[in-house]
Structures are given as structure tokens and as C-alpha cells.
Amino acid sequence: MSENARELHESDSDNRHRADESDNRHRADESDNKHISDGSDNKHIPNNRHKPVESDKEYNKRNSEKFKQLGAARFANEGNWCYFNSINHILQQLYPLVTYMVLNYKKIIDDPNDYSIIKALSELLKKSFDNDKKIITPRRFKMICGKVDDTWNDNNHQDSHEYLNFIITKMNENPGIKCKFIPGFDIKPSENIGLEESFDKIIGGLNKNHFEQSKLTNKFSGLLGYNYICAVCGKITKNYDPFNIISVPIPVKNNKDNISIYDCLDNMTKKSQLDKKNKRYCGLCGVENQSYSSCQFQNTPQVLIIHLIRFRNNLKKIKNNVEYPKILDLSKYFNPHSPDKNKSKYNLIGVNIHQSIGRDSNINLGHYTSIVKDKNNGKWFL
């Protein structure tokens, strides 16, 4: 996996086991070349779940055999669709997303918005679930993506990272519901904690309890906290930034070094001084200066997406291998006061790969593929 473009992880809090990466990766059966258009079938999944809503975890445990019956089709490219379909192949294996689609299918399909991304994706995944190992050409879904954002309205080569961020953003927007946020809701009155810890706990819950809450937000969105230390007077300023995808530089000096994902995360979170172009104004001493900065996780989503930045400023590609542990533990990168610090272990479930074309590894040329772990049997396939 020397050319990973971005890596997706799924929380091991759902007791899903990671297949060792040394396992053989299995290609989908190629014996059936039947093509199916995703726009030809508008049948609905019967909606017979009007009982009190269970959590996804409870529902999955009770109905594990039903979910094992869901198939997975292959998506055919038309033109330069590799960025598009390589991500779609990963999306259909994301267990939290699949369970949400199945649990809420009727509600999603009844959305009157004909250009709803969550609705169009749900229709595509339903078609995939019903046509295991068949070939589907997702023309309708591609068309709707183009209607929502003109970037995806042609057959030109695009960046899979940008496409994935678009899909997650739109999924988070579409099923928004009104909810009331009460600061400090998760702090018990009896807790004897300091002001800073209390503040960090409140901030840690913000991303989960904002006013326009989507049921998918906690599955894909997290929160980073940044500390800025004035280089003149030492005043500390805190900023918080929500994320869907973490972009992580690869800290190498040559293309022969093998590094781990922890090396990348150490580099991302370490204390460093801002350059002259990014000076910050200090409200205490009134001096614009090159402050020191560092970041920590406040909370992380159920599905963590890491984008490895493989192109330098001169557009030359970094080809070094990036090694992964069997379990990715992010606890040391968390704010120590975060209530989610102990919910930060992840299993690798998918890798999206950019394969360069040409000697110079041009950022604008290449082919995208994905290596994905099957959500039911744990086997890897390309």
C-alpha cells in the first residue's frame, strides 16, 4: 500500500474485528458481467419498524443475520469515473452508513427533494444490496451529484478526496433535525472539576449536540482543539474546528523511509511555531507575532477518515510506505479532559489509492482504486 491517498477507519467500539492485512484480498466474482442501471428500479424496502427506535448497535446485534444477506455490487466506470466509484465501493461497506440506510430507508426515500444526496445514495446502495456481485452503472447518482455541484457534472478527472468530502458534507446536511443544546449537559453536578476541564467537556459535546443535528454527524464528524501560545506574553488562546476528514502530512526527507501512521499524527499534533505569513494578533499584549501552535482531538467520529498528503508544494509525490497497527489508538492525541478519550480505537476497513501515471507522478494524472474489507466476513477485496 505504498500509494495510499486516504485511509478510512471504523471504531472498534462496535466489536468488529479487523482482518489481518496479510490475508489474501479477494476480487469480486467476475463471472457475471450483467450491467444494471441504478435508475431503473424505484422499489422500496418494506417499512415495518414502527416500534420505539433502537440504537444502531442494538439493532445490528438483534438482526445480524439479516444484514449478512445484504449484497455488494460492483460499480462500472463511464469516462473518468474512477475517483467516483472507488469511493462508492468503500461507502457501501461502511457498516454505520449501511445500517443507517436500512433503518431509515422509507423515511429517506419519501424526501420530496429530488436532488437529495442522501436519498440518491440510499437508492444506489439499495440497488447494490439487492444485486450481489452484479455490475451497476451509477448514472443517476452521478447525475444528481452534478445537479447539486457542477464539479461532478462532467467526465473529467477529479480528486477522490474532494468527492468524499462533498458526499459526507451533503449527507450531514440533508437529514438535519432541530434539537436543543444545553451547555454542560454531560457534567454531573457532583463532579469536582476545574474550570478548564469543565469547559473542555462542554466543548467536547458541542459537535454532537449542535442546533441542526444530523443523525449521521456522529458517524463522520469530529472536533479538533487548537492551542495558540503568544510568543511575546505567553497568553494561550483556544480555537475549535469540526472536521469530516483529517489531512495529515507525511514527515519524510527522502522516498526510502518507511514510517508509521503514528509518525504522521505526531507531526500533525506537535507544538510548532507559525511562519511569518501566518502571524496572529494577541488580544492581551496587542502584538502581532509568530505564535506557537498545537492541536488535540476533542472528539472523533465512529468512522475516522485520514487523508495522507502525498504531494509536496512542488507537486512531486511522496511514495513512502505508511504502516498501520492492528488497532489504531488515538488516545494520546486527545485533550486529557475529553469525555471521549477512551473511545478512540479504530480498525482499518478501507484504503483509497491513487496510482500515478508517468515518470513525474503528476497530481492531475492517475487512476483511483480501493481496497476494502467486507462488512460481513472481514475479507479484503480490490
Secondary structure, 3 states (H helix, E strand, C coil): CCCEEEEEEEEHHHCCCCCCCCCCECCCCCCCCCEEECCCCCCCCCCCCCCCCCCHHHHHHHCHHHHHCCCCCEECCCCCCHHHHHHHHHHCCCHHHHHHHHHCHHHHHCCCCCCCHHHHHHHHHHHHHHCCCCEEECHHHHHHHHHHCHHHCCCCCCCHHHHHHHHHHHHHHCCEEECCCCCCCCCCCCCCCCHHHHHHHHHHHHCCCCCEEECCHHHHCEEEEEEEECCCCCCEEEEEEEECCEEEECCCCCCCCCEEHHHHHHHHHCCEECCHHHCEECCCCCCEECCEEEEEEEECCCEEEEEEECECCCCCECCCCEECCCCEECHHHECCCCCCCCCCEEEEEEEEEEECCCCCCCCCCCEEEEEEECCCCCCEEC
